[in-house]
Amino acid sequence: MKTIEEIINILYAKDKQKNALGKAPYEKKILDFEKKLKIELPNDFKIFYSHFDGFDFKNDDMLNIVPIIDLCIVRNDESIVKIEFAEYLIFCDIWSMTYSKESYSINRDIKLTNSLAEFIERCINGGVSYENGLYDWEDELNKINPL
């Protein structure tokens, strides 16, 4: 599995004209977001958003990591927060990050991973519905751990 830094380098190399990249929000925007919502983003999300304010995966129809200002926050209680950070076909499908101060996971209908880098790598390699994409990943995990 690649690190978030390796994934960021792949994203830069993949889109040399940077036409799929949002404008980076810089550290102040991340800090303002965290302060306003009284949350702290996990480190790999901070690293990603310090380089890209969202990302449009050109290899799939309308798969995006949303800009920091558009992150949808749902609080279950003070210690558990769900952030909807990736969407497909104008929010027909949504991937969220659920976390507490100790850990986080990326989910759709099931837990997919504890790594933003792994999630983005799947997006790069298979998009949503292509081979080895996000839907295939969910199917693989359902076969291992059926409901």
ABEGO torsion letter per residue (X at the ends): XBBAAAAAAAAAAABAAGAABBBBAEAAAAAAAAAAAGBBBBAAAAAAAAABBEBBBAABBGBBBBBAAABBBBBABAABBBBBABBBGGGABBBBBBBBAABBBBBBABBABABAAAAAAAAAAAEAABBGBAAAAAAAAAAABBX
